[in-house]
Amino acid sequence: MGGDSQRVETDAIEVVNFLTQSPVRVAILKHLSDADRLRKSELKERFDVSQVTLTRNLDALEERAWIRNHVREYELLPSGKLVVDAVETMLETVEFVESIQPFLRWFPEDELEFDVTALADATVVVAESTNPYAPVNRHIEAMKTVDRFRCLLPVVGLPAMTVARESILERGTHQEIIYSPDVQSTLRTDPQYRELLEDMHGCENCRMRVAESEIRYYLGLCEERIQIGVQDDDGVPQALVETDREAIREWATRTYRSYRKHSEPLAL
């Protein structure tokens, strides 16, 4: 039984290899799935390939009994329909993994307490060489557009803290910020941070707290939206995801409340 299972798996891998070694084959199946029947000339219009390449791939798919040439028109057979549906699902999964990888690379695995697939429709903002502050800017944009903002902060930056001060003092935004313990010294000893801290500290619509344990990622509760940001080993922001999915909102609320329960007010 074990040998039979392994042989079937090997055969399946060979089939997948046959299909994916030529993007044209996948594209042919997808086009036939959408259009029912197409002439070779109609398929040729859809591909930037030679007639020889198109014919070779059509023949290969027909040999697999995934398509049929019926009165000069190609149509998808039931087995081909099953294959193209499976391939589209696989491609969607791979595309999702690739898009979310910059985030997953830096998010602490032992704190990954939510189903990653819940981020399938999330906005992913990645730090690029041409825009290294993209995740921070997304965080800043969120603070500017909400009336209530709560967050866990593993690190601090002057641009974001300056906007936080403006939102609190000028817009009246209600903010609660829980800092990682090692951030306190920066806030208290750096003159620029100290000035911002003093302005914010006396506002009724601002509460600042310090967590008992290290905060290893940014978590922002922006009313209906949730932001999760990660940084590298040097504390440089690398990626941020933003979503309004209920599953992530529930996880974020639980996580925030847990950190808040084990925190204390930030003293000047």
Buried (B, 14 or more C-beta within 10 A) or exposed (E): EEEEEEEEEEEEEEEBEEBEEBEBBBBBBBBBBEBEBBEBEEBBEBBEBEEEBBBBBBEBBBEBEBBBEEEEBBBBBEEBBEBBEEBBEEEEEEEBEEBBEBBBEBBEEEEEEBEBEBBBEBBBBBBEEEEEBBBBBBBBBBBEEBEEBBBBBBBBBEEBBEBBBBBBBEEEBBBBBBBBEEBBEBBEEBEEBBEBBEBBBEBEBBBBBBBEEEBBBBBBBBEEBBBBBBBEEEEBBBBBBBBBBEEBBEBBEEBBEEBBEEBEEBEE
